Amino acid sequence: MGPRFTHLIEGLPASVPFVGPETQERARSRPFAARLGANENVFGPSPRAIAAMQEAASGAWMYGDPENHDLRQALAAHHGILPENIVVGEGIDGLLGYLVRMLVAPGDAVVTSEGAYPTFNFHVAGFGGVLHKVPFRGDHEDPDALIARAAEVGAKLIYLANPDNPMGSWQDAETIQRMIEAVPEGALLVLDEAYVELAPQGTAPPLRVDDPRVIRMRTFSKGYGLAGARVGYAMAEAGLIRAFDKIRNHFGMSRISQAGALAALADQDWLRHVQAEVAGARTRIASIAAENGLTALPSATNFVAIDCGADGDLARRVLAELVARDIFVRMPFVSPQDRCIRVSAGRPDDLDAFARALPEALAAARK
Ligand SMILES: Cc1ncc(COP(=O)(O)O)c(C=O)c1O
């Protein structure tokens, strides 16, 4: 009796890998005072995007345009490429799932970094791929090691986020371009550029969408402040982009999300405003860390990793004590990155609350 799961699904853990702040709030029976754990953009979307979404709401009885035509046209103009080189989907997370589904059969090798963005790994496990992980070098992902391991194991996919989550570190465009040039035959580099709008100029190599060795993933969740609208896009060679049509959810985008993303893209002044706010928040987080004798790592994202000065056990206790004081933060999963907690760029009020809680949390954690 009952459903007959595939062997693959039966073999996967039943645990939920992503515990959201809402789940924690329900468990605590109390809301957080500052939501600084999910690298959301607390400065919000462009007011023009909000207006566009409000206007689109009355048309929500209609499915969204399955081709995402207008958004792809606008993105193509924005990046100086063709719409045939762009696929829009349900955030980078959704697009990563489609990409893995297209390329990874059970037993296929995939390479990523130990402690890198875990959603990619979740999809690889879900399609039966075999993950090979290389360590970070210092607090950076290591392009040379990723390429070397990919060549060794015959990987079909190589994942790198630039800038990186959870450390906020980044590689310059020349390093990434050298990595693209070194992608072994038969492999594809997934370059996750979720935070690129918040990174210094010179972080992203030029877009060469006829290059079959790389697919670039971008999102409206971070710089554009639309994480809850779930709009991401990938840019790559037209044949690879067309292949998404075989399996993607053609009605995955709502009209509201499409309208919001289109208006957000058109409001580059708002993006510049957000960039300035995020830069200010990064500086403030670094000062709060310094006031407490801790070191903030340089960041090219809307979050800052703060080195708690010892091992993962101490950082986990600091995190628990912050959560107990109503500050939602997260931290890296593996050593040695887990000596840090990770704090999203917040508004002044959010960071005031963090600044008040941190000294007490540290004292309690060190007891
Ligand atoms: C490196 C990285 N990639 C992708 C995402 C998710 O992006 P999206 O909201 O577009 O699914 C995140 C979100 O935290 C991220 O840190």
The ligand as a Tripos MOL2 file, in Angstrom:
@<TRIPOS>MOLECULE
LIG
   16    16     1     0     0
SMALL
NO_CHARGES

@<TRIPOS>ATOM
      1 C1         25.0560   32.1400   -3.6770 C.3       1 LIG1
      2 C2         23.5720   32.1790   -3.7510 C.ar      1 LIG1
      3 N1         22.9550   31.7440   -4.8470 N.ar      1 LIG1
      4 C3         21.6180   31.7630   -4.9620 C.ar      1 LIG1
      5 C4         20.8160   32.2290   -3.9440 C.ar      1 LIG1
      6 C5         19.3260   32.1690   -4.0970 C.3       1 LIG1
      7 O1         18.9030   33.0340   -5.0610 O.3       1 LIG1
      8 P1         17.3720   33.0560   -5.4990 P.3       1 LIG1
      9 O2         16.6340   33.8210   -4.4590 O.co2     1 LIG1
     10 O3         17.4240   33.7460   -6.8130 O.co2     1 LIG1
     11 O4         16.9080   31.6540   -5.6030 O.co2     1 LIG1
     12 C6         21.4060   32.6900   -2.7790 C.ar      1 LIG1
     13 C7         20.5560   33.1770   -1.6730 C.2       1 LIG1
     14 O5         20.9370   33.3010   -0.5450 O.2       1 LIG1
     15 C8         22.8110   32.6600   -2.6750 C.ar      1 LIG1
     16 O6         23.4200   33.0590   -1.5570 O.3       1 LIG1
@<TRIPOS>BOND
     1     1     2 1
     2     2     3 ar
     3     2    15 ar
     4     3     4 ar
     5     4     5 ar
     6     5     6 1
     7     5    12 ar
     8     6     7 1
     9     7     8 1
    10     8     9 2
    11     8    10 1
    12     8    11 1
    13    12    13 1
    14    12    15 ar
    15    13    14 2
    16    15    16 1
@<TRIPOS>SUBSTRUCTURE
     1 LIG1         1 GROUP 0 **** ****
